[in-house]
Amino acid sequence: MEHERVLVLDFGGQYNQLIARRVRDLKVYCDLKPCTMTVEEIRAYAPVGIIFTGGPNSVYDEKSPQIERAVFDLGIPVLGICYGCQLIAHTLGGKVESAPSSEYGKREFSFCKDSPLSEGIPQTSVCWMSHTDRVTAVPEGFEIFAATPDCPATVFGDLHRNIYGVQFHPEVVHSQYGNKLLENFLYGVCKAKGDWTMHNFVSEQVARLKEKIGGKKVLCAMSGGVDSAVAATLVHRAAGNLLTCVFVDHGLLRKGEAEEVMRVFQGQLGMNLIKADAGGLFLKKLKGKLDPEKKRKIIGKQFIKVFEKEAKKIGSVDFLVQGTIYPDVIESGKGESAVIKSHHNVGGLPSVVDFKEILEPLRDLFKDEVRRVGTELGLPESVVQRQPFPGPGLAIRIIGEVTEQKLETLREADFIFREEIAKAGLQREIWQYFAVMTNCKTVGVQGDFRTYENVIALRAVTSVDAMTADWARIPADVLERISTRITNEVKHANKIVYDITSKPPSTIEWE
Ligand code: XMP
């Protein structure tokens, strides 16, 4: 089934992926495409509506991205947000001017006239502004529907041609009725039906995969991470035992994780899952290695070697499953490729596996959609809501040499940290939280004895994409409980510190 779709044209603003996610949450499929798309390409894409995103430029900058005027003659509804709305005004003969001062943050705005965009929104509400330029005169045929004291055309539009502009950002949560405004555009203006649900996605993908796979063999490298787990489960629905998953246990996972992977995927789902126990090998290769980059390289290389050995036992396959997701494939605003971050350490696999084609069943999905698909497929919360975890695992959370004993201490401390965060109900608010073995020993006193043991650091950050992050403001009493429990229950730890650096200048991991 072909879904109705909306085209989100990317003019380089920071909230652009968020706009696309909001549209999809409203059950309308959309793609985020570079603003360099031509009118012909847009016509061929056949969207039910077009959204122009915000962007950092001024429409008057020499190099600022523009839009062909003919886009407005396609008869497709348009919504311009921030820079997008200024571009509409500029292209169609309105006036855009620099305001005496920039408008950032929450602002009250009031509707002065009804329009399809204002349906169900109070006359006055709060919106989120972030601009310097503003529209001071709307083009011919347009009307002003809302204003703030500093922004005379906060919402405007041409009711006949279904072209609308909003100066604020409806996609951010600080815009009180922003989501309602987007819903009004999609359903009231574009007349969308709303056929994008994860339930539909699963049934369509399973049917598609069944047809594609036929009776052929499929291989998947399972890391235990959300993306590979959901991709494998989806393919398993379609291909059953034609799918073989290989799970390389490098012995650097957190407490209970390897067991959980086996319990869920082999035990509950009945997957054909091979576990390669390689903990000893990895430890041997890491012996005496102190440099973080060397450690990463060793782990990456060994991982591929172990996987290759298992794959050879299986022999040639027709398909290799990869957990690529939408943010990995989106191109940036100007049509250049975005930096693609390898989401787990199986990036080097294709060259060592004998296969004909790659299957990427999640490549159209955002992370939150991947999680919802996982839930739809019956995967437990612990798998679906798993926090990001680096491919090299605990090896990059043990500063310096990795040893069995340090791994043991770290696993126990990390487990307590995770348990207490869950008890405090904070796990959804925090992007990542984990313990670190600092490679630093301090003097302590336990009972009546002097101890000389390890300093454990706690790292917890909030983030939206791991590119930037802030340290999480965990309540002091929760931190206190974690500190008390670790020093009481975990051997070889006598001091707990909390990392209060943001990224930049720091990074999330310690190595
Ligand atoms: P940093 O430490 O660079 O981490 O702020 C950003 C995000 O990436 C994860 N990370 C990795 N993931 N292999 C991975 O698959 C790696 O080598 C690696 N290093 C860092 C990190 O956990 C965070 O989510």
Residues whose N, C-alpha, C, O or C-beta is under 5 A from the ligand:
A	BS01	XMP	S342 H343 H344 N345 P388 F389 P390 G391 P392 A466 T507 I508 E509
